[in-house]
């Protein structure tokens, strides 16, 4: 895969110190490459100083950008000085990707006419015109920043996250494997609202999956290979041989759906037909999918699959779908987040152990082999979920941390203690907002990145659950 690539844009204005532009071109190339990204830059002889001032220069830049369509993930609009906003909007109004506004700071001792930049002021002229044209853009703190600073390096890192989320969420496909479980109206979803946001849904009947599984032999080459993968992924030693083979077959069939229909994420009907008829529980299979970067939610929670995909794009790591499950003693800001065993190993303290689901075993012993039990590791986390309603998708983001707090060994499944500031009031806002009993989590604080992408570029209804 190619590196994330930014197209570089440099603005100009005739009466400002033009010699500052050459330095900006050098600074920005160094900043981008030092951060580990690639770049595209228009030849400096294509326009005066390789920058854009006039409308004609803007059109020339737009044509150059069009010639590289598909090769860049975002644009960095560099303002070495107070630039001409007319050239900038002519150049970028059809860019079709996130645009980061960067403006140089002035320096004390260099405020004479030869060195003064005035980009602090000029940045407002550019953002004002982009607002008038309704062209989305990104602004970050500090208002002015030199490219060769740690602050701009962080801006680049965050902007790269915005670009990944926007690119990955504009158009993707979720596989809905099975119908909604009758008892769970909480996971209802509006397929048309999803399509309007670029989310294609492909639906599959669970009976078809069962027939594909039954048609596989234990010595099928793909089944043997998948079993080896699962045995290496977690502790499979307790699982009866027949159940190991069945789990491997289900995983193979799901992989074939993913490949054939180009699925970016899935939601799976995980109970109770698999337990009743196949005598397994697919938690560990969902865990393994998430661990290798394919967002997979259980209980046909399609909305959770959306936010899991977004979290994966933002953090470049796995996400998990978890229940808001238990209070943690009397601490009002702590909660136990849990699911039966679908959490990715990368988010767990140590390798999990595959067991038989205690809830199913209670009435039907031996029917639930497949829960990957363990504990969630301590890490800073972002949590999110969404709902479809009245043709739109409404989404929230917030942050907290998983702690090292102990959960007793007898506690079933995979769980962790999360600390979230003002948790009690946030829970009220979630309840009043009509959000479900699930939330999705990932490692890292990326709330600002996600809000930027979804609010300004993707057109979701972003709501705050903060105080």
N, C-alpha and C positions, 0 to 999 in steps of 0.2 A: 504494500500500500504506500502511496505517495505521502510525503509529509504534508501537514496542513500548510496551505499556501495563502499568503496575503498579497493582493495587488496594492502597490504603493502609489499614492496620489500626492502631489505637491502643488500647493496653491501659490499664487504670485499676485502682486499689485504693483503697477508701474513705478509709482513714486517712492516705494519702500526699498530698503537696501537689498537688492537682488543677489548680491554675493553671498547672502546667508543661505540661499537655497542649495548651493552645491554642498555646503556643510551638512545641511539637513538630509540630503540624499545619502551621504556617507553614514551619518549617525543612524538613520532608520534601517539601512541594510544591516549594519552591525547589530543593532538592537534585536532585529527579527531573527537573524541567524544565531546569535548568542543564546537566544531563548529556545532554539531547537526547531524553528520553523523555516519554511522556504518563502520565496517572494517572487513577484513579477514586477518589473519596473520599466516604464516607457523610456526609450532612448532619449538621452538629454538633448540630442540635436533635433528631435521631432517637433519641439516647441522651444520658445525662448527659455533657456536654462533647464529644459526638461520639466517645466512646471506649467500650470494652467492659470491663465488670467482672463482672456477674452472668451466670448461665446464660441468663436471658431476654434480656439484651442480646446475648449471643453468638448466640442463635437469630435475633434480629432482624438481626444482621450477616450471618449465613449466608443468610437470605432475601434480603437486599439483594444479596449476592454472586451468588446464584442468578439474580436478575433481570438480571444483567449477564453471564451466562455467554457465553463466546465473545468477550468484549470486552477481556479482560485476559490477559496472558501469565504473570504471577507475582504473588505477594502479598508486600508488605513488612510484616512484623510489627514495629511500632515499640513499644519499651518506654521511655517517657519516665521511668518510675519502676518500682519493684518491682510488677509488675502481677499481677492475679488469673489464675492459669493455668486455672481452670475455665471462665471466660468465653472465654478464648482458644481452648481446644480445642473448645468448643461452636460457636464461630464458624467454625473453619477445618478441622475434621476431614474435611470433604468438599470442600475447595477444588479438588482435582484438578490443581493446578499447583504449581510450586516455591514455597517459602515462605522468604524471607530473614529471619533473626532479627537485629534491630538493637536494641542497648541503649545508652542514653545514659551517658556517663561522669559521675562526680561531679567537682566542682571544689574545689581547695584554697581555703579562705576562704568556701566556701558549703556547709558541712557541718552547719549548724544544721537544726532540724526543718523549717523553712519551705522550705529549698532542697535538702536531701539527697534523693537519688534512690534509692539502693540497687539500681539496675538491674543492676549487676555481679553481685550475688547472685541477684536475681530471674530473670535469664536462665537459670540452672540449673534453677529450678523449672519454667519453661516447657518447656525442652528435655527434662527428665525426663518430664513428662506426655505430651509428643508421642511420646517413645520408648515409653511404656506403651501408648499407643493405636496405635502403629506408623504414625504419620503422618510421612512424610518431610519434611525441612526442611534448610535450608542455614545453616551457621555459618561465618563467616570471621574472619580476624584484622584488626584487634585485637578483643579480646573485647568491649570497649565502645568506641564511636566516635560522635562528633558528626556529624550528617548534613552539616553545612556544612564538611567537611574534605576534603582531597585523598585521604585514606585511604578515606573512604566513597565518594567518586566512583569510585575503583578497584573497591571492592566492588560498586557498581552496574554498572559495566562488565562485571565478571566474572559477576555474577548474570544479566545480560541474556544473556550467552553460554550459561549453563546453561539458561535458559528457551528459547532458540532450539533448542538441541540436544534438550531433552526434548520440546518440541512437534513438532519435525521428525522425531524418531526413533520416537515412540510408534506412528505408523502411516504407512507409506510403501510405495511400490511400486518394485521393481527389474525391469527387462526383461532377460531372459536370451536373447540373440540368438545362437542356434547351440548345438550340443551341446559338452560338454567335449572338448577336443582329447585324443585317445587317449593321447598320450605324457605328458600332464600330470595325473597322479593327485594332485599337490600341490594342485590347485585344486578338489578334491571339496568338496561342501557338502551340508548337510542342510536341505532346503526346509521340512520340518515344524518344525524348530527355529527357523528364521527366522520362520515364521508365528506361532509362540508368542510371539515378541517383537514382533509387530505388523508384520512385513515380508512383504508380499505379493509373490510371484514370478509374473511372466507370462513364459511361454516361447514362443519363435518359432523355427521351423525356418529354417535358412540358405537352403535351396532356395527357400522362399517369397520371401525378400528378393531373391534372384537374379532370380526371375521378375518381381517388381515393378520391379527396375532395368532389365531388358531391355525392359519394356513402355514405358519412358519414351523420348521422342524428345529429340534434342539441343536442339531449339528449344522444348521445353516451358517454359512461363513460370516454373515453380518452379525448374527446372534452370538456366535462364539467370540467375535471381536468385541462386541458391545459388553458382553459379560465380563471380559477381561478389563475393560475400561472402568466399569462400575466397581469391580473388586479392588482396583487400584485407587479409586476415588475415595472410598470410605471403608469402614470396617463392615464387611459383608459376611463375616464368619458365622454368625448365628442363623443366617437365612437358610431354610431347607433348599436342597438342590432344585427341586421342581419350581419353587418360587423365584429362585435366581434366574432361571431360564425364562420364566414368564415376564419378569421385570425387564430383562434384556430385550425380549421380543417387542414389548410395548415401546421401549425406548427407540428401537429400530424403526418401528412404524411411525412414531412421531417425527423422527428425523426425516423420514421419507416425505411426510406432509410438508415439513419445513422446506425441503429442497424443491419439491415439485411445485409448490405454490409461492415460493420466495417469501416465506413468512419471516418477519422481523421480531415477532413476539407471539406468544400463545396464551390462551386461557383454557384450562382443562377442567372438565367435570370429573372431579376426583372421588366422589362417593355418591351413592353406595353400590353402584353397579359393578365397579371393578372389584370391590371386596366380595360381593355376593357371587359373582359368576367367574371371575378370574382368580380370586383368593389372594389378591395383592392390593397394596395401597401405593399410589404413584409418587408419594412425597419425595423420595430420593431421586426420582427421575427429574422432577421439577427443580430440585436443588442442583443437580448436575447441569441442567440446561442453563440456569442462571449463572452458574460458576463459569461456563464457557461463553457467556455474553449474549445469550438469547433470553430476553425477558420472558418469564413464565409465571403466571399467577394460577392459583388454585380456585376452586369453587366457582368457575366461570366468571371471575371478576374481571371483566373487560376493562373497566375504568382503572383498576390497579395496574393492568398490563400497560396502559398508556403511560402512567407516571413512572412505572419501573423502567420503561424504555427511555424516558426522558432523563431519569436519574443516572442510568448507565451511560448515556451520551455525555452528561455533564461531568461525571466523576471518572469516566473511563474504567469503571469497575462494576461489579455486580450489584444488583438491588434485591430487596426481599419484600414480600407481601406478608404483613403481620397483623394479628389481632390486637386491638386495645384490650388487653385481657384481664389484668389484675392490678389493684392498688399494691403498693409496696409498703406494708406496715402503715405508719401514720404520717409518712413524709408526703406532703401534698404535691410536691414537684417530681415525684418518682412514680414510674408505672412499669409493670412487666409487659413487654411486648413479646408475643408468642405466635408460633404456628407449629403444626404437628411435626414437621421435619423437612420443609421445602427451602430452608435458608441455604444459600451458597456456602460451601466450605470456606471460601476466602473471607467470609464475614464471621466465621466461628472461631472460638478460642483454640480448638484443636480438632482433629479428625473425629467425625461423628460415628455413631454406631447404629446400624440398621436393625430395627426391632419390629415387632408386630404391634399395630395400633391398638392401644389399650381400650379405646372407646368401642371399636368393632369386636375386639376379643371378648368383651364383657358378655355379649349376647351370642357371638358366633366365633368361638375360639379358633385361632389360626387363620383368620380371614384377612388380616390387615398387615401382612409383611411388606415393609417398605418405608417406614418412618425413619428419617435420619436424625437421631436424637443427639443433643449436645447443648452447648451454651454459646450465645453470641458474644463476640469479643468486645473489648472496650475501644471505642473510637468516637471522634466527633461525627455527628450524623445530621443529614438533612432528611426531613420526612414530608410526604406529599400525598395527596389523592385528588380525585376529581369526580364530577358527576355530569351526566348529560340530562339536560332539561330545557324544554321549549326551544329546541333546535340549536342550542349552544352548549359548549363545554365550559364548566366552571371549575377552577382549580385553585388549590392553596399550597403554599410552601412555608415551612418553618424549620427551625434548627434546634438541636439539643445534643446530647451525648449519651452513648452507652457507657455504663460504669462497670467497675469490678465487683459490685455488690453481689453477694452470694445468693443463689436460689437453691433451696434444698434439693438434694439428690432425687428425692421421690417425685419431684415435679416433672410431669411427662412432657415430651416434645423438645423443641429447640426454642429457647427463650433468652432474653436478656433484660437487665434493668436499665431503663432510660431515664435520664434526668432532663426535664424540660422546664425552663423558667415560666412561671405563671401558668402552669399546666391546667389547673382547675378552670380558669377562665377560658383557656383555649378549648378545652373539652366542651364547655357550654356553647362556644361559637361553632364548633363542629356539629354538635347536636342540632342547634337552631338552623344551621346551614344545610341540613339534610344530607350530611356526609355519612358514609357507611362505617361499619365496625372495623374495617381494615384501614391501615395506612401503609405506605411503602417507604422504605428507608434505603440509604446508601451511605458509604463511608466518605465523609468530607462535608465541609460547609459550603454549599453552592446555591443557597437561596437567592442571592442577588443575581447570579448568572441565569438561573431558571426564570425568575421574574422578568428580567430583561428580555429574554428570548420569547416568552409566552405573551407578555403584555404588548411589546412594541413590534414584534415581527410575525407572530403566529396567530394573533387575533383571538386568543382565548379570553374568557372572563376571569381575570385573576382577582381573587379576594384575599383579604388579610385576616388572619386569626390572631394577630398581635394585639396587645392592649392599646 
